[in-house]
Structure formats: structure tokens, C-alpha cells
Amino acid sequence: GGFVFALEKRGYVKAGPWTPEAAAEHPEAGADIVGVNCHFDPMTCVKTVAMMKAGVEKAGLKAHYMTQPLAYHTPDCCCQGFIDLPEFPFALEPRILTRWEMQHYAREAYKAGIRYIGGCCGFEPYHIRAVAEELATERGILPEASQKHGVWGSGLEMHTKPWVRARARRDYWERLKPASGRPLCPSMSTPDSWGVTKGHTELMQQKEATTAEQLRPLFRKADGKH
Ligand SMILES: [Zn+2]
């Protein structure tokens, strides 16, 4: 069996103890695998699991550690993560991590002692390949899909344009700050914060389709917020 906690970004289980204590003191403490899934970006999840690991070890317990973060940058998220972002769920593309950022994530997760390093919403096959490639030495194997390209852009060595050939190296991609190409867009959003949580009537699921009449007040409420 598994147990799922809803974590707020600042590291507290909702209305509960701080993450390190939660990992060790919850009645279900002693789980074989401890980690986090979804809702926040890779580095937020790595930091959270590092805190959980510290809590588990402080309690004298042992566990394996895992992360399955989003493939989206979420520096502007608060309590509920990316669900509160105005771009959720159909306009999140500008936030997607590059393959190089995924390699960074894999390395940091590994350094934090995490050995189940995966991904949740937004991950594409090339992201998982990047994770596997970053840890190829540790795993002693390259993923099969590495046959399709050269690592760290080495395939560009054969590019016709010399300035593109100049990008056939690791440090170029590691240092790059990719532009968004969207001059009228902000770099961060203001997350929705309706204060609606478990038990609230607006959160109740109904069996029938939502009617136009039921949606109207929600649209009005949303428009009043932006
Ligand atoms: Zn997810």
C-alpha cells in the first residue's frame, strides 16, 4: 500500500507537521519508498525529498527515495502548485524544461541520495532519456534511444553552419539562458488563490455534466480576480 500527502511548497504537509517530521512521524512511517510526485518543478521536488530524507534519517529509519516532478518551471507557485497557475492545464508549454535542465535535475537528485528519479506531468520521452544519459556512468548503460542522437549536442559537429557547429559541446548548452520569444509575456504569473479546499461545496464532484448555469458564477468569480 502507499500513502499520499499533499505538500505545500514551504514544506509542510497541509495543516500538519513540517515535511521532515511528517516523513518519519506519520502513522505510516517506515515506508520502503519516500518521495514526492507532481505539482512542482524538479528542483523544488529534489529539495523537498532532501528534507524528507533528513527527517527519516534523524528518526533512525531507512528508506529509498524517489521524485517524479513536473517538467515545468514553477517558481511562482504557492500552496497547490501548478494547478493554481492561470496557464494550467492547456498553456503550460513556455515553462517546459529543456533536456539540459533535465540533466541538471538528474544530477542534483542523484547527489541528494535519490535513486528513483522520474517525471510526472509535462515529461516527454526525450526528458527521461536526458535523465538516463546524465546518469549513464552510474548506471553503466546508455538508454537505447541514445542511438538516435549525440549526447550534449555532439551531432552538431556536422552542421553546415559554423556557428551551429560551435554549439557541439556541453558547456554551451549548460550555460545557455534560453529566451522565451514572447515579448509581451511576463516571466512569472500570479497563481489563483480561491481559498477553496477539501470539504468546500465548490470542490464537490457531481455525476451529471456541469450546466451553463452552474458555470456562469464561476466565470464571473474568475474574471473578478484578474
Ligand atoms: Zn503529474
Boltz pocket constraint, residues with backbone or C-beta under 6 A from the ligand:
constraints:
  - pocket:
      binder: B
      contacts: [[A, 37], [A, 38], [A, 39], [A, 68], [A, 69], [A, 120], [A, 121]]
      max_distance: 6.0
